[in-house]
Amino acid sequence: MKVVSVIGSSKATQDEYEVAYYVGRELARRNIAVVCGGRTGVMEAVCKGAKEEGGLTIGIMPSYEGEEANPYVDLKINTGMGWNRNPIVVASGDMVIAIGGHWGTLSEIAYALILGRYVVGYRTHDIGGIEKVKDPDEIIRKVEEFYG
C-alpha cells in the first residue's frame, strides 16, 4: 500500500487547512493512505479530506490513550512519546508533504531528510532538501511523479 506522511501545524491557518483538506481528498482518490500526527489543524484537515473520499487515515499519537485523535483518524498508533513520535510519523510514509508548520514540523522535516525521504513543502520552512511548491495541484503532481 502507498502511504504518504503529511505534516504541519496543529494550529493551521485557513489556507493551510484548505490545502491539507484538498491534499487528503486527492491522495484518497489515488488510493494512497495518509499518515500524520493525528491531532488538529493540518493533521485534521488531511484526514477529513481523505475520509470523505473513503481513504485510510493513520494517526501516530503522542499519548498512550490516543484521546487527542481527530475524529477522522481510522487507525491510532498510541505511542506515549509526545513529540518524540515525530520520526515515526515521517518514517511511516513513502514520502512527506509539509504544509506550513512550526517547530514540530521543522523537526519532522529534519528527520525526513535524515531518513532520505522525499519532502514536498507548501509554505513551510525554507531549508535545503525540500521541494518547494506554490499550489496544491503542484503537490499532487509531485506525488504522482514520485510514484511514477
C-alpha positions as CSV (number, residue, x, y, z in Angstrom):
1,M,0.0,0.0,0.0
2,K,1.2,3.5,-0.8
3,V,1.4,5.8,2.2
4,V,2.2,9.5,2.4
5,S,3.2,11.3,5.6
6,V,1.5,14.7,5.8
7,I,3.0,17.1,8.4
8,G,2.0,20.6,9.6
9,S,0.8,22.7,12.4
10,S,-1.9,21.8,14.9
11,K,-2.9,25.4,14.6
12,A,-3.2,25.7,10.8
13,T,-4.2,28.9,9.0
14,Q,-7.3,28.8,6.9
15,D,-5.2,28.4,3.8
16,E,-3.1,25.6,5.3
17,Y,-6.3,23.8,6.4
18,E,-7.9,24.1,3.0
19,V,-4.8,22.9,1.2
20,A,-4.4,19.9,3.6
21,Y,-8.1,19.0,3.1
22,Y,-7.6,19.1,-0.7
23,V,-4.4,17.0,-0.5
24,G,-6.2,14.4,1.7
25,R,-9.1,14.1,-0.8
26,E,-6.7,13.8,-3.8
27,L,-4.5,11.2,-2.1
28,A,-7.5,9.1,-1.2
29,R,-8.7,9.3,-4.8
30,R,-5.4,7.8,-5.8
31,N,-5.7,5.0,-3.2
32,I,-2.9,6.5,-1.1
33,A,-3.2,6.2,2.6
34,V,-2.4,9.2,4.9
35,V,-0.2,9.1,8.0
36,C,0.1,12.1,10.2
37,G,0.4,13.1,13.9
38,G,-3.4,12.5,14.3
39,R,-4.3,15.8,16.0
40,T,-5.8,19.1,14.9
41,G,-5.0,21.6,12.2
42,V,-3.2,20.3,9.1
43,M,-3.5,16.8,10.5
44,E,-7.3,17.0,11.0
45,A,-7.8,18.6,7.6
46,V,-5.8,16.0,5.6
47,C,-7.6,13.2,7.5
48,K,-11.0,14.8,6.9
49,G,-10.4,15.1,3.2
50,A,-9.1,11.6,2.9
51,K,-12.1,10.2,4.9
52,E,-14.6,12.0,2.7
53,E,-13.1,10.1,-0.3
54,G,-13.1,6.7,1.5
55,G,-9.3,6.8,2.2
56,L,-7.4,5.2,5.0
57,T,-6.0,7.6,7.7
58,I,-3.4,6.7,10.3
59,G,-2.5,8.8,13.3
60,I,0.8,8.4,15.2
61,M,-0.5,9.7,18.5
62,P,1.6,11.4,21.3
63,S,-0.3,9.8,24.2
64,Y,-0.8,6.2,25.3
65,E,-4.6,6.6,25.1
66,G,-5.0,8.5,21.8
67,E,-7.9,10.6,23.2
68,E,-6.5,13.6,21.3
69,A,-7.1,12.0,17.9
70,N,-9.1,14.0,15.5
71,P,-12.4,12.3,14.5
72,Y,-11.2,11.3,11.0
73,V,-8.4,9.0,12.2
74,D,-9.1,5.4,11.3
75,L,-6.1,3.7,12.9
76,K,-4.5,5.2,16.0
77,I,-0.9,4.2,16.9
78,N,-0.7,5.3,20.6
79,T,3.0,5.9,21.4
80,G,3.1,7.7,24.8
81,M,6.1,9.5,23.2
82,G,4.8,13.1,22.9
83,W,6.9,15.0,20.3
84,N,9.4,12.1,20.2
85,R,6.9,10.4,17.9
86,N,7.9,12.8,15.1
87,P,10.4,10.5,13.4
88,I,7.8,7.7,13.4
89,V,5.4,9.9,11.6
90,V,7.8,10.6,8.7
91,A,9.3,7.1,8.7
92,S,5.9,5.6,8.2
93,G,5.3,7.2,4.8
94,D,7.0,6.7,1.4
95,M,7.4,10.5,1.0
96,V,6.5,13.5,3.1
97,I,4.3,16.6,2.4
98,A,4.9,19.6,4.7
99,I,2.1,22.2,4.8
100,G,3.0,25.3,6.9
101,G,4.1,24.3,10.4
102,H,6.1,25.4,13.3
103,W,8.9,23.8,15.4
104,G,7.4,20.3,15.4
105,T,7.1,20.4,11.6
106,L,10.7,21.6,11.4
107,S,11.8,18.6,13.5
108,E,9.8,16.2,11.2
109,I,11.4,17.7,8.1
110,A,14.8,17.2,9.6
111,Y,14.0,13.6,10.4
112,A,12.6,13.0,7.0
113,L,15.8,14.4,5.4
114,I,18.0,12.3,7.7
115,L,15.9,9.2,6.6
116,G,16.3,10.2,2.9
117,R,12.6,10.8,2.4
118,Y,11.5,13.0,-0.5
119,V,9.9,16.1,1.0
120,V,7.5,18.4,-0.8
121,G,6.8,21.7,1.0
122,Y,4.0,24.2,0.7
123,R,4.5,27.5,2.6
124,T,6.7,25.7,5.1
125,H,10.3,26.2,6.5
126,D,12.8,27.5,4.0
127,I,15.6,24.9,4.3
128,G,17.6,22.9,1.7
129,G,16.3,19.5,0.7
130,I,12.6,20.5,0.4
131,E,11.0,20.6,-3.0
132,K,9.0,23.8,-2.7
133,V,5.6,24.1,-4.4
134,K,3.3,27.1,-4.9
135,D,-0.1,25.5,-5.0
136,P,-2.0,22.3,-4.0
137,D,-2.2,21.0,-7.6
138,E,1.6,21.0,-7.7
139,I,1.7,19.0,-4.5
140,I,-0.4,16.3,-6.2
141,R,1.7,16.4,-9.4
142,K,4.8,15.8,-7.2
143,V,3.1,12.8,-5.6
144,E,2.2,11.4,-9.0
145,E,5.8,11.9,-10.2
146,F,7.1,10.2,-7.1
147,Y,5.0,7.1,-7.6
148,G,5.5,7.2,-11.3
